[in-house]
Amino acid sequence: MRQTASKRKNSVVIPKTFTRGMELVILTREVYEREVTRSKEIADALQAIAEGERAHREGRTLKAASLDEALKLHARRSD
C-alpha cells in the first residue's frame, strides 16, 4: 500500500504528471558538478583517443621502440 507524504518523515512527493512516470534521482550540487566535470574529462579523453587512432590510420604517427628513438625520429621529421 502506498504511503502518503504525511506518514513519511522528511519526504517529498513529486506528481507523476511532472515526472511523466519516470523515476527521479536527487543529487547535491557538489555531486552533480563532480559528475559533470568527470563526464567532460571522459569526453575529452575519448576525443583524444579518436584523434590518435585517426592519425595512426593515416600514417601520421611515429613507430619507435623507445622514447629516445621516438624523440630522434620526431626531430628528424620536424627538420
C-alpha positions as CSV (number, residue, x, y, z in Angstrom):
1,M,0.0,0.0,0.0
2,R,1.3,3.5,-0.9
3,Q,2.1,5.7,2.0
4,T,1.1,9.3,1.9
5,A,3.5,12.2,2.4
6,S,2.1,12.9,5.9
7,K,3.1,9.4,7.1
8,R,6.7,9.6,5.8
9,K,9.2,11.8,7.6
10,N,11.4,14.1,5.5
11,S,9.9,13.1,2.2
12,V,8.7,14.9,-0.9
13,V,6.1,13.7,-3.3
14,I,6.5,14.7,-6.9
15,P,3.4,14.3,-9.0
16,K,3.6,11.7,-11.8
17,T,2.3,14.4,-14.2
18,F,5.6,16.3,-13.6
19,T,7.9,13.3,-13.9
20,R,5.8,11.6,-16.7
21,G,6.1,8.4,-14.8
22,M,9.9,8.4,-14.7
23,E,11.9,7.9,-11.6
24,L,14.0,10.9,-10.4
25,V,17.3,11.0,-8.6
26,I,18.1,14.0,-6.5
27,L,21.8,14.9,-6.1
28,T,23.6,17.5,-4.1
29,R,25.1,20.3,-6.2
30,E,28.6,19.1,-5.2
31,V,27.9,15.6,-6.5
32,Y,26.2,16.9,-9.7
33,E,29.1,19.2,-10.5
34,R,31.6,16.5,-9.9
35,E,29.8,14.1,-12.3
36,V,29.5,16.9,-14.9
37,T,33.3,17.5,-14.6
38,R,34.0,13.8,-14.8
39,S,31.8,13.4,-17.9
40,K,33.6,16.3,-19.6
41,E,37.0,14.8,-18.8
42,I,35.9,11.4,-20.2
43,A,34.6,13.0,-23.4
44,D,37.9,14.9,-23.8
45,A,39.9,11.7,-23.3
46,L,37.8,9.8,-25.8
47,Q,38.2,12.6,-28.3
48,A,42.0,12.5,-27.9
49,I,42.0,8.7,-28.4
50,A,39.8,9.0,-31.5
51,E,42.2,11.7,-33.0
52,G,45.2,9.4,-32.2
53,E,43.6,6.4,-33.9
54,R,42.7,8.6,-36.9
55,A,46.3,9.8,-37.1
56,H,47.6,6.2,-36.8
57,R,45.3,5.0,-39.7
58,E,46.5,7.9,-41.8
59,G,50.2,7.0,-41.1
60,R,50.9,10.3,-39.3
61,T,52.3,8.6,-36.2
62,L,55.9,7.6,-35.4
63,K,56.8,4.0,-34.8
64,A,59.7,3.6,-32.3
65,A,60.9,1.0,-29.8
66,S,61.7,3.6,-27.1
67,L,61.0,7.2,-26.2
68,D,64.6,8.2,-27.1
69,E,64.2,6.7,-30.6
70,A,60.8,8.5,-31.0
71,L,62.3,11.8,-30.0
72,K,65.1,11.4,-32.5
73,L,62.6,10.4,-35.3
74,H,60.5,13.4,-34.4
75,A,63.5,15.8,-34.5
76,R,64.4,14.5,-38.0
77,R,60.8,14.7,-39.2
78,S,60.5,18.3,-38.0
79,D,63.6,19.5,-39.9
